[in-house]
Amino acid sequence: MTEQGEVQELREVMTALRETALPILRDIVSLLPNLLQQVHAIFYNEENAIRLGQSIGNYYRSLKEAGLPEEMCQELTLKYAEGTNLAWLVELMKSAMSGQFTSIQPKEISAQPQKALSMTQER
């Protein structure tokens, strides 16, 4: 195939994509704000907030019971709370609703809490 033939074939492929894929993507993107609002409502209701608070409190107590120093307990609990906060979901929703998608990732919970707990339990 000649270079001109390849260029023409590429144009045809791009035209087909523009005519088929882009409308589908627009439809999907238009559904995202409503979907994200529903997901937000699931995660951020009173019952889930109570469970989240209990989870964070239980985590802190388990660190204290394991004999970790207070400062370490507070730091690890804060990291745990940040990891469970789902603030990344809120930011994703804001960016989706504004039409500016960003690559927001959930914060990973540090492996330090598990490592610290296993070290104290070995003692």
Sequence and secondary structure as in RCSB ss.txt:
>XXXX:A:sequence
MTEQGEVQELREVMTALRETALPILRDIVSLLPNLLQQVHAIFYNEENAIRLGQSIGNYYRSLKEAGLPEEMCQE
LTLKYAEGTNLAWLVELMKSAMSGQFTSIQPKEISAQPQKALSMTQER
>XXXX:A:secstr
  HHHHHHHHHHHHHHHHHHHHHHHHHHHHHHHHHHHHHHHHHSSHHHHHHHHHHHHHHHHHHHHTT  HHHHHH
HHHHHHHHHS HHHHHHHHHHHHT           SHHHHHHHHHHH 
